[in-house]
Amino acid sequence: NGEVIKSPDTKIDTQAMKVSFDGNLISYVEMEYYMLHKPAGVLSATMDKKAETVVDLIKEKNRKDLFPVGRLDKDTEGLLLITNDGALAHELLSPKKHVDKLYFATVLGTMTQHEVKAFQDGLQIHEDFKALPAKLLIDQTYTSEGNAYSDVYVTIQEGKFHQIKKMFEAVGSEVTYLKRLSMGPLQLDEHLQIGDYRKLTEDELSALKQYCKH
């Protein structure tokens, strides 16, 4: 508030006091929320000694305690929420909430209504894990370089390790490309280039918090 403070134990009211250093006004940020268009090759982690992480991509962050909400495999692209709001992250990741996560995938082989029903019934991934019912929507099937491919949309309510890849393996296919498009009400901004990010809008944040109350 215009006074030079020399005492290290001075208490700061971040709502009522103006704090400046070298003439520059400083603001206190308690919570940060970023939408990231994750590129392939980047780890969904807070730090790694060898590889670049999704948190490393957020250059303008004010907080040092940011983390990704959930994870995308290293070679998977798409929507990732980066925040330091542990309560919101817990709500979005809680198995009890059944949060829809929509992915676009290119897979080997021709998907049919047989696979659609298998996903709908809940796939047995291995002895210890049967996936919850999932929605498989076939966008198109085609041939490239002598191989059959299908472009599909998959909606799941879980996030097990390599889950979508394992689901397609369970029906005799293989994922060649995977991208997450949405998580609950939060949709990947189509204007965000791969590797780019932006802060969530107030409407997006409000929609997320409202969604988690249900």
Rosetta blueprint (number, residue, H / E / L):
1 N L
2 G L
3 E L
4 V L
5 I L
6 K L
7 S L
8 P L
9 D L
10 T L
11 K L
12 I L
13 D L
14 T L
15 Q L
16 A L
17 M L
18 K L
19 V E
20 S E
21 F E
22 D L
23 G L
24 N E
25 L E
26 I E
27 S L
28 Y L
29 V L
30 E L
31 M L
32 E L
33 Y E
34 Y E
35 M E
36 L E
37 H E
38 K E
39 P L
40 A L
41 G L
42 V L
43 L E
44 S L
45 A L
46 T L
47 M L
48 D L
49 K L
50 K L
51 A L
52 E L
53 T E
54 V L
55 V H
56 D H
57 L H
58 I L
59 K L
60 E L
61 K L
62 N L
63 R L
64 K L
65 D L
66 L L
67 F E
68 P E
69 V L
70 G L
71 R L
72 L L
73 D L
74 K L
75 D L
76 T L
77 E E
78 G E
79 L E
80 L E
81 L E
82 I E
83 T E
84 N L
85 D L
86 G H
87 A H
88 L H
89 A H
90 H H
91 E H
92 L H
93 L H
94 S L
95 P H
96 K H
97 K H
98 H L
99 V L
100 D L
101 K E
102 L E
103 Y E
104 F E
105 A E
106 T E
107 V E
108 L E
109 G L
110 T L
111 M L
112 T L
113 Q H
114 H H
115 E H
116 V H
117 K H
118 A H
119 F H
120 Q H
121 D H
122 G L
123 L L
124 Q E
125 I E
126 H E
127 E L
128 D L
129 F E
130 K E
131 A L
132 L L
133 P L
134 A L
135 K E
136 L E
137 L E
138 I E
139 D E
140 Q E
141 T E
142 Y E
143 T E
144 S E
145 E L
146 G L
147 N E
148 A E
149 Y E
150 S E
151 D E
152 V E
153 Y E
154 V E
155 T E
156 I E
157 Q L
158 E L
159 G L
160 K L
161 F L
162 H L
163 Q H
164 I H
165 K H
166 K H
167 M H
168 F H
169 E H
170 A H
171 V L
172 G L
173 S L
174 E L
175 V E
176 T E
177 Y E
178 L E
179 K E
180 R E
181 L E
182 S E
183 M E
184 G L
185 P L
186 L E
187 Q E
188 L L
189 D L
190 E L
191 H L
192 L L
193 Q L
194 I L
195 G L
196 D L
197 Y E
198 R E
199 K E
200 L L
201 T L
202 E H
203 D H
204 E H
205 L H
206 S H
207 A H
208 L H
209 K H
210 Q H
211 Y H
212 C H
213 K L
214 H L
